[in-house]
């Protein structure tokens, strides 16, 4: 995993050396600038996760830097090194503060907390071959193609994606996806499966949901040379529009 990057802007060489040493030991990638103008340019160029800005550093004012960076890099976290009596003037433009004299222990703690607070959560994704499901947005893609599914089609596909390469019995799918309502009635599963396959294979893509005759279904890659849809035991069922939704 790539190390988090931190930019420290301070004209105090002793402070910079101590902070860099501590952050290096914690595994962070640290950049140092001695004036706020250079710090601003470095922040624009390298886009660090955290900017630690000493208000005593010469150059652009903290207000100018913070306002400009928040407009161009809204995800950057800005921690100001300041005197306690100046905090109220800076509340709108900074994410956090560290008071002088600087405590390295507190600095490390604040860095960790701010990284955790501002790091975006990764979307929960399911993947199999060229199928992708974003579980947070409930969107399905076949390659780059968005596949529009009904609620039951989505739930059926999601269940199979959570159990790839496993043969799932029809009764188990009915129990898990339809919650017992259709136990013993396979027609509703057949119709839903046929519609789901048609949507997943609309552009001639190879079939990924295979029928295991007499048992159920399995999500697995097609055998080489067997692309597109194929005839299954459920293919001659009449249309039962809306019954599985």
Rosetta silent file (secondary structure, phi, psi, omega in degrees, C-alpha in Angstrom):
SEQUENCE: XXXXXXXXXXXXXXXXXXXXXXXXXXXXXXXXXXXXXXXXXXXXXXXXXXXXXXXXXXXXXXXXXXXXXXXXXXXXXXXXXXXXXXXXXXXXXXXXXXXXXXXXXXXXXXXXXXXXXXXXXXXXXXXXXXXXXXXXXXXXXXXXXXXXXXXXXXXXXXXXXXXXXXXXXXXXXXXXXXXXXXXXXXXXXXXXXXXXXXXXXXXXXXXXXXXXXXXXXXXXXXXXXXXXXXXXXXXXXXXXXXXXX
SCORE:     score description
SCORE:     0.000 S_00000001
   1 L     0.000  137.170 -179.718    0.000    0.000    0.000 S_00000001
   2 L   -69.349  138.209 -178.144    1.318    3.461   -0.879 S_00000001
   3 L   -68.965  146.119  173.814    2.354    5.536    2.141 S_00000001
   4 L   -66.329  142.165 -179.283    0.274    8.568    3.070 S_00000001
   5 E  -103.503  138.694 -178.213    1.998   11.813    2.118 S_00000001
   6 E  -131.162  132.072  176.606    2.356   14.721    4.531 S_00000001
   7 E  -108.950  124.067  176.586    3.654   18.215    3.768 S_00000001
   8 E  -108.578  126.621  176.267    5.144   20.235    6.628 S_00000001
   9 E  -114.467  110.896 -179.060    5.637   23.974    6.152 S_00000001
  10 L  -158.477  139.952  176.400    7.817   25.513    8.859 S_00000001
  11 L   -95.248    8.785  176.412   10.813   27.849    8.979 S_00000001
  12 L   -96.947  104.271 -174.580   11.970   26.290   12.236 S_00000001
  13 H   -60.873  -38.760 -179.484   14.668   23.814   11.196 S_00000001
  14 H   -64.743  -44.996  177.593   14.708   22.013   14.545 S_00000001
  15 H   -61.061  -44.711 -178.536   10.950   21.505   14.488 S_00000001
  16 H   -61.155  -43.172 -178.972   11.069   20.309   10.875 S_00000001
  17 H   -64.879  -44.419 -179.662   13.816   17.782   11.575 S_00000001
  18 H   -64.840  -44.252 -179.491   12.068   16.337   14.641 S_00000001
  19 H   -64.630  -44.181 -179.960    8.686   16.119   12.896 S_00000001
  20 H   -62.251  -41.185  179.419   10.176   14.519    9.793 S_00000001
  21 H   -61.667  -45.875 -178.849   12.044   11.948   11.890 S_00000001
  22 H   -66.389  -43.332 -179.361    8.904   10.975   13.823 S_00000001
  23 H   -68.586  -35.674  175.704    6.674   10.800   10.751 S_00000001
  24 H   -60.997  -42.618  179.782    9.297    8.790    8.848 S_00000001
  25 H   -63.708  -29.017  179.071    9.359    6.272   11.703 S_00000001
  26 L   -81.777   -6.050  177.049    5.561    5.991   11.440 S_00000001
  27 L    93.583   10.841  178.692    5.862    5.119    7.742 S_00000001
  28 L   -87.523  154.278  174.707    4.598    8.376    6.260 S_00000001
  29 E   -94.830  118.675 -169.488    6.120   10.082    3.228 S_00000001
  30 E  -113.049  134.821  172.458    7.163   13.562    4.367 S_00000001
  31 E  -117.702  143.551 -177.259    7.877   16.711    2.352 S_00000001
  32 E  -123.609  133.973  169.871    9.346   19.860    3.937 S_00000001
  33 E  -132.423  148.622 -175.409    9.087   23.501    2.858 S_00000001
  34 L   -96.158  -15.388  178.193   10.399   26.534    4.752 S_00000001
  35 L  -135.404  155.425 -171.715    7.946   29.164    3.541 S_00000001
  36 H   -71.656  -26.363  177.174    4.218   29.088    2.873 S_00000001
  37 H   -66.035  -48.194  176.293    4.497   30.216   -0.757 S_00000001
  38 H   -63.782  -37.474  177.930    6.718   27.236   -1.613 S_00000001
  39 H   -62.196  -40.659  178.314    4.457   25.063    0.523 S_00000001
  40 H   -62.115  -45.011 -179.670    1.427   26.148   -1.449 S_00000001
  41 H   -64.649  -40.195  178.505    3.117   25.291   -4.764 S_00000001
  42 H   -66.025  -40.020  178.097    4.257   21.899   -3.432 S_00000001
  43 H   -63.765  -39.970  178.694    0.760   21.131   -2.159 S_00000001
  44 H   -66.573  -36.806 -174.459   -0.744   21.979   -5.548 S_00000001
  45 H   -79.170  -40.437 -172.439    1.844   19.859   -7.361 S_00000001
  46 H  -106.177  -13.321  177.503    1.965   16.749   -5.124 S_00000001
  47 L    48.434   64.803  177.364   -1.487   16.824   -3.451 S_00000001
  48 L   -68.279  158.638  175.863   -0.534   15.441   -0.011 S_00000001
  49 L   -70.407  -35.744 -177.291   -3.204   13.964    2.249 S_00000001
  50 E  -131.318  135.984  169.834   -2.205   16.306    5.092 S_00000001
  51 E  -112.224  120.564  173.281   -0.698   19.785    5.187 S_00000001
  52 E  -102.589  111.811 -171.930    0.854   20.807    8.514 S_00000001
  53 E  -115.697  118.272  175.036    1.269   24.582    8.293 S_00000001
  54 E   -79.814  121.798 -177.263    3.185   26.654   10.831 S_00000001
  55 L   -65.032  -17.583  179.939    1.468   30.024   11.011 S_00000001
  56 L   -84.313   -6.414 -178.987    4.829   31.663   11.669 S_00000001
  57 L   -66.593  137.377 -179.729    6.219   30.558    8.296 S_00000001
  58 L   -72.314  162.257  178.559    6.921   33.508    5.971 S_00000001
  59 L   113.824 -146.089 -179.222    5.124   33.968    2.661 S_00000001
  60 L   -59.912  151.113  179.601    1.438   33.729    1.869 S_00000001
  61 L   -73.530  152.512  176.483   -0.987   34.072    4.760 S_00000001
  62 H   -55.164  -37.009  179.465   -2.638   30.928    6.188 S_00000001
  63 H   -62.601  -43.791 -179.820   -6.011   32.303    5.083 S_00000001
  64 H   -64.154  -45.719 -177.830   -4.840   32.630    1.464 S_00000001
  65 H   -64.841  -50.684 -176.102   -3.275   29.163    1.392 S_00000001
  66 H   -63.797  -42.716  179.827   -6.147   27.337    3.093 S_00000001
  67 H   -62.460  -45.086 -178.493   -8.838   29.043    1.043 S_00000001
  68 H   -67.219  -43.162 -178.239   -7.077   28.329   -2.248 S_00000001
  69 H   -67.842  -37.937  179.689   -6.229   24.707   -1.406 S_00000001
  70 H   -66.148  -24.618  177.423   -9.750   23.891   -0.200 S_00000001
  71 H   -78.784  -39.560 -176.554  -11.078   25.094   -3.559 S_00000001
  72 H   -93.683  -27.690 -179.453   -8.680   23.073   -5.707 S_00000001
  73 L  -133.964   73.659 -172.343   -8.041   20.094   -3.374 S_00000001
  74 L   -62.868  -18.235 -177.906  -11.139   19.727   -1.177 S_00000001
  75 L   -88.685   -5.175 -179.440   -9.945   16.416    0.296 S_00000001
  76 L   -70.322  141.230  176.156   -6.728   17.813    1.758 S_00000001
  77 E  -101.582  126.669 -177.527   -6.569   17.960    5.567 S_00000001
  78 E  -110.966  121.003  175.634   -4.998   21.136    6.954 S_00000001
  79 E  -113.684  124.060 -178.616   -3.483   21.164   10.453 S_00000001
  80 E   -98.772  135.519  169.648   -2.243   24.509   11.713 S_00000001
  81 E   -91.879  116.493 -169.581    0.609   24.982   14.184 S_00000001
  82 E  -149.928  167.917  171.275   -0.511   28.027   16.127 S_00000001
  83 L   -83.265  146.639 -174.905   -0.690   29.891   19.377 S_00000001
  84 H   -57.599  -32.224 -175.875   -3.815   29.188   21.434 S_00000001
  85 H   -78.849    0.556  179.823   -5.012   32.792   21.248 S_00000001
  86 H  -107.249   -0.061 -173.375   -5.248   32.693   17.440 S_00000001
  87 H   -61.651  -45.641 -173.977   -7.569   29.704   17.060 S_00000001
  88 H   -60.324  -28.821 -179.537  -10.846   31.595   16.828 S_00000001
  89 H   -73.237  -16.885 -171.285   -9.614   33.574   13.838 S_00000001
  90 H  -115.794    2.541 -177.104   -8.890   30.386   11.897 S_00000001
  91 L   -51.141  -41.294 -175.205  -11.843   28.119   12.664 S_00000001
  92 L   -72.550  -16.070 -168.370  -13.400   28.370    9.165 S_00000001
  93 L  -114.093   -8.319 -177.169  -10.277   27.454    7.217 S_00000001
  94 L  -121.118  154.245  178.319   -8.504   24.626    9.051 S_00000001
  95 L   -88.080  -28.865 -176.741   -9.416   21.032    9.901 S_00000001
  96 E  -159.906  169.046 -177.925   -7.376   20.825   13.086 S_00000001
  97 E  -136.744  149.896  169.304   -4.855   22.678   15.256 S_00000001
  98 E  -129.290  128.742 -176.214   -1.693   21.929   17.196 S_00000001
  99 E   -90.966  144.845  174.584   -0.610   24.395   19.831 S_00000001
 100 L   -83.497  146.764   -2.062    2.955   25.471   20.437 S_00000001
 101 L   -69.271  144.194 -171.276    5.186   24.268   21.988 S_00000001
 102 L   -72.892  132.615  172.701    4.677   21.244   19.755 S_00000001
 103 L  -101.346  118.924 -178.650    4.177   17.793   21.282 S_00000001
 104 H   -65.172  -34.885  177.665    5.372   15.079   18.885 S_00000001
 105 H   -62.313  -44.559  178.877    3.150   12.507   20.586 S_00000001
 106 H   -67.244  -37.061  178.112    0.097   14.687   20.033 S_00000001
 107 H   -58.156  -49.213 -179.637    1.183   15.372   16.453 S_00000001
 108 H   -60.899  -42.418  179.887    1.279   11.657   15.596 S_00000001
 109 H   -62.204  -45.398 -179.306   -2.107   11.139   17.240 S_00000001
 110 H   -65.277  -38.342  177.710   -3.706   14.014   15.332 S_00000001
 111 H   -61.546  -47.103  179.362   -2.255   12.800   12.038 S_00000001
 112 H   -60.892  -46.647 -177.677   -3.679    9.315   12.591 S_00000001
 113 H   -63.563  -41.413 -178.521   -7.099   10.622   13.618 S_00000001
 114 H   -71.424  -36.759  175.707   -7.369   12.993   10.674 S_00000001
 115 H   -63.365  -42.248  178.974   -6.289   10.382    8.145 S_00000001
 116 H   -66.328  -39.906 -176.796   -8.898    7.999    9.515 S_00000001
 117 H   -68.728  -37.810 -171.888  -11.587   10.690    9.596 S_00000001
 118 H  -101.777   -4.744  177.971  -11.037   11.974    6.073 S_00000001
 119 L   -74.401  123.842  179.449  -10.141    8.772    4.252 S_00000001
 120 L   -68.981  140.789  176.838  -13.079    7.802    2.000 S_00000001
 121 L   -73.598  138.837  177.346  -14.445    4.317    2.515 S_00000001
 122 L   -74.124  140.461  178.324  -14.007    2.018   -0.412 S_00000001
 123 L   -65.815  142.784  176.862  -17.171    0.863   -2.064 S_00000001
 124 L   -75.748  120.585 -175.604  -18.066   -2.764   -1.432 S_00000001
 125 E  -122.161  143.719  169.353  -17.516   -4.541   -4.727 S_00000001
 126 E  -116.808  135.787 -178.271  -18.190   -8.048   -6.011 S_00000001
 127 E  -135.469  140.294  170.963  -16.305   -9.216   -9.088 S_00000001
 128 E  -153.616  121.432 -174.255  -16.357  -12.316  -11.252 S_00000001
 129 L    51.005 -123.514  179.842  -14.801  -12.398  -14.710 S_00000001
 130 L   -99.109   15.653  176.319  -16.132   -9.194  -16.371 S_00000001
 131 E   -93.755  134.838  176.823  -19.090   -8.891  -13.981 S_00000001
 132 E  -135.527  136.473  174.348  -18.957   -6.185  -11.305 S_00000001
 133 E  -124.224  123.627  170.456  -21.469   -5.274   -8.612 S_00000001
 134 E   -91.702  107.244 -173.610  -21.165   -2.128   -6.534 S_00000001
 135 L   -71.105  -22.696  179.208  -23.076   -3.161   -3.414 S_00000001
 136 L   -75.763  -44.688  179.943  -23.332    0.413   -2.121 S_00000001
 137 L   -93.872   -6.809 -179.443  -24.942    1.874   -5.243 S_00000001
 138 L    56.715   42.258  176.525  -26.525   -1.467   -6.301 S_00000001
 139 E  -108.649  146.258 -176.627  -25.201   -1.061   -9.836 S_00000001
 140 E  -123.588  134.356  177.738  -24.189   -3.940  -12.084 S_00000001
 141 E  -126.758  138.418  168.755  -21.720   -3.818  -14.964 S_00000001
 142 E  -110.697  102.681 -168.828  -20.856   -6.382  -17.619 S_00000001
 143 L    66.196 -123.201  177.311  -17.517   -5.083  -18.781 S_00000001
 144 L   -97.843    1.993 -175.555  -18.199   -1.372  -19.307 S_00000001
 145 E   -91.443  126.675  175.303  -21.921   -1.888  -19.923 S_00000001
 146 E   -74.689  130.574 -179.084  -24.399   -0.926  -17.222 S_00000001
 147 E  -110.523  116.865  179.773  -26.964   -3.685  -16.687 S_00000001
 148 L   -85.021  122.256 -176.921  -30.376   -2.591  -15.404 S_00000001
 149 L  -124.308  153.646  170.597  -31.882   -5.255  -13.124 S_00000001
 150 L   -75.792  171.914 -179.234  -35.043   -5.665  -11.096 S_00000001
 151 H   -59.713  -47.699 -177.576  -34.758   -6.111   -7.334 S_00000001
 152 H   -68.856  -37.618  176.642  -35.078   -9.907   -7.509 S_00000001
 153 H   -62.434  -43.163  178.238  -32.671  -10.181  -10.456 S_00000001
 154 H   -62.344  -46.011 -178.859  -30.138   -8.105   -8.525 S_00000001
 155 H   -64.476  -38.361  178.638  -30.576  -10.189   -5.370 S_00000001
 156 H   -65.006  -46.799  179.514  -30.269  -13.422   -7.321 S_00000001
 157 H   -64.679  -41.251  179.899  -27.091  -12.302   -9.072 S_00000001
 158 H   -61.237  -41.337  179.819  -25.602  -10.969   -5.847 S_00000001
 159 H   -63.458  -43.300  178.320  -26.185  -14.275   -4.087 S_00000001
 160 H   -65.599  -37.569  179.413  -24.472  -16.181   -6.896 S_00000001
 161 H   -67.468  -27.529  176.862  -21.600  -13.667   -6.921 S_00000001
 162 H   -77.774  -12.373 -179.221  -21.105  -14.260   -3.204 S_00000001
 163 L  -132.722   57.558 -178.100  -20.785  -18.006   -3.902 S_00000001
 164 L   -65.486  148.554  177.249  -18.759  -18.294   -7.128 S_00000001
 165 L    66.855    7.979  179.392  -17.871  -21.752   -8.440 S_00000001
 166 L  -108.218  133.572  175.635  -20.396  -23.313   -6.049 S_00000001
 167 L   -76.666  119.888 -177.708  -23.389  -25.317   -7.262 S_00000001
 168 E  -107.623  123.390 -179.468  -26.432  -23.757   -5.574 S_00000001
 169 E   -66.702  151.035 -179.173  -29.599  -25.837   -5.345 S_00000001
 170 H   -60.073  -43.907 -179.169  -32.834  -24.320   -6.658 S_00000001
 171 H   -62.416  -34.657  178.657  -34.583  -24.653   -3.283 S_00000001
 172 H   -67.606  -40.407  177.484  -31.697  -22.846   -1.611 S_00000001
 173 H   -64.534  -41.866  178.002  -31.967  -19.944   -4.076 S_00000001
 174 H   -62.167  -40.537 -179.319  -35.710  -19.747   -3.516 S_00000001
 175 H   -67.316  -42.933 -174.741  -35.170  -19.747    0.220 S_00000001
 176 H   -78.718  -40.429 -174.101  -32.415  -17.112    0.174 S_00000001
 177 H   -89.064  -38.898 -178.130  -33.713  -14.767   -2.544 S_00000001
 178 L  -100.904   -1.937  175.535  -37.491  -15.148   -2.152 S_00000001
 179 L    55.201   54.884  173.307  -37.397  -15.813    1.605 S_00000001
 180 L    74.966  -12.231 -171.464  -39.481  -18.999    1.625 S_00000001
 181 L   -64.120  -26.702 -173.911  -42.398  -17.461   -0.272 S_00000001
 182 L  -120.895   24.286  179.708  -41.962  -19.671   -3.331 S_00000001
 183 L   -57.460  130.697  179.267  -40.589  -22.900   -1.872 S_00000001
 184 L    87.733   -7.636  178.310  -41.545  -25.778   -4.137 S_00000001
 185 L  -115.049   95.200 -175.206  -42.460  -23.511   -7.067 S_00000001
 186 L   -79.016  -15.146 -175.359  -39.463  -23.438   -9.398 S_00000001
 187 H   -58.267  -41.761 -177.591  -41.226  -21.561  -12.207 S_00000001
 188 H   -64.058  -35.639  176.388  -40.623  -18.155  -10.622 S_00000001
 189 H   -68.183  -43.887 -179.879  -36.889  -18.929  -10.329 S_00000001
 190 H   -58.850  -45.272 -176.855  -36.712  -20.136  -13.922 S_00000001
 191 H   -66.758  -42.910  178.246  -38.366  -16.980  -15.251 S_00000001
 192 H   -63.093  -42.244 -179.938  -36.165  -14.684  -13.158 S_00000001
 193 H   -64.504  -41.677  179.876  -33.048  -16.575  -14.224 S_00000001
 194 H   -62.576  -43.781  178.886  -33.982  -16.399  -17.901 S_00000001
 195 H   -65.054  -42.063  178.605  -34.529  -12.638  -17.682 S_00000001
 196 H   -61.053  -46.047  179.297  -31.280  -12.140  -15.762 S_00000001
 197 H   -62.677  -42.036  179.804  -29.301  -14.137  -18.317 S_00000001
 198 H   -58.818  -38.895 -179.518  -30.856  -12.246  -21.224 S_00000001
 199 H   -73.307  -38.521  179.868  -29.742   -8.952  -19.695 S_00000001
 200 H   -71.771  -23.855 -176.225  -26.246  -10.178  -18.866 S_00000001
 201 L  -111.661   20.469 -173.285  -25.813  -11.619  -22.367 S_00000001
 202 L   -60.854  -29.081  179.540  -27.548   -8.840  -24.309 S_00000001
 203 L  -104.035   23.259  178.322  -24.415   -8.055  -26.342 S_00000001
 204 L    79.741   18.032  179.122  -23.500  -11.678  -26.981 S_00000001
 205 L   -66.899  153.000  178.495  -21.311  -12.048  -23.909 S_00000001
 206 L   -64.658  149.193 -178.772  -20.444  -15.587  -22.792 S_00000001
 207 L   -73.683  130.985  177.751  -22.744  -17.216  -20.276 S_00000001
 208 L  -108.223  -25.439  177.599  -21.496  -17.117  -16.687 S_00000001
 209 E   -95.681  104.964 -175.646  -24.526  -18.556  -14.873 S_00000001
 210 E   -96.603  144.570  175.327  -24.529  -22.228  -15.821 S_00000001
 211 E   -87.168  131.430  171.674  -27.374  -24.692  -15.269 S_00000001
 212 E  -105.528  103.722 -169.879  -26.555  -27.898  -13.404 S_00000001
 213 L   -55.850  131.734  177.838  -29.370  -30.163  -14.577 S_00000001
 214 L    80.495   -4.050 -176.679  -31.558  -31.552  -11.854 S_00000001
 215 L  -124.785  -65.494 -175.973  -29.812  -29.507   -9.140 S_00000001
 216 E   174.803 -128.404 -173.931  -29.557  -25.757   -9.681 S_00000001
 217 E  -139.144  159.461  177.607  -27.052  -23.191  -10.916 S_00000001
 218 E  -144.456  138.685  174.871  -23.382  -22.302  -10.668 S_00000001
 219 E   -93.144  111.672 -179.850  -21.483  -19.099  -11.443 S_00000001
 220 L  -155.577  158.090 -179.644  -18.382  -20.096  -13.365 S_00000001
 221 L   -66.499  142.538  179.546  -16.380  -19.118  -16.413 S_00000001
 222 L   -69.346  151.538  175.187  -17.570  -20.730  -19.665 S_00000001
 223 L   -65.017  148.151 -177.401  -15.517  -23.461  -21.241 S_00000001
 224 L   -57.032  130.143  177.634  -13.288  -22.217  -24.058 S_00000001
 225 L    89.558   -2.599  179.748  -15.165  -21.921  -27.324 S_00000001
 226 L  -113.836   76.791 -177.920  -18.622  -22.014  -25.707 S_00000001
 227 L  -101.569  163.677  177.862  -19.698  -18.386  -25.799 S_00000001
 228 L    79.219 -175.980 -176.868  -23.149  -16.828  -25.802 S_00000001
 229 L   -81.242  158.641  177.943  -26.370  -18.337  -24.532 S_00000001
 230 L  -138.102  161.086 -177.463  -27.283  -22.000  -24.705 S_00000001
 231 L   -72.495  134.186 -179.369  -30.504  -23.981  -24.379 S_00000001
 232 L  -126.470  171.177 -177.534  -31.417  -24.950  -20.818 S_00000001
 233 L   -66.866  -16.410  179.852  -34.082  -26.996  -19.123 S_00000001
 234 L  -101.116    6.694 -169.977  -35.945  -23.792  -18.227 S_00000001
 235 L   -76.292  -16.010 -177.317  -35.842  -22.213  -21.694 S_00000001
 236 L  -101.953   12.818  178.602  -39.310  -23.279  -22.812 S_00000001
 237 L   -72.592  147.061  176.822  -41.235  -21.820  -19.886 S_00000001
 238 L   -68.729  160.268  176.389  -43.938  -19.264  -20.705 S_00000001
 239 L   -69.454  130.516  176.508  -43.408  -15.593  -19.852 S_00000001
 240 L  -124.010   65.684 -170.042  -44.599  -14.824  -16.310 S_00000001
 241 L   -59.681  129.919  173.491  -43.972  -11.114  -16.344 S_00000001
 242 L    86.063  -10.415 -174.258  -43.772   -9.479  -12.915 S_00000001
 243 L   -73.418  -20.887 -176.242  -44.222  -12.642  -10.852 S_00000001
 244 L  -105.242   -1.048 -170.956  -40.657  -12.699   -9.521 S_00000001
 245 L   -80.277    0.000    0.000  -40.123   -9.005   -8.959 S_00000001
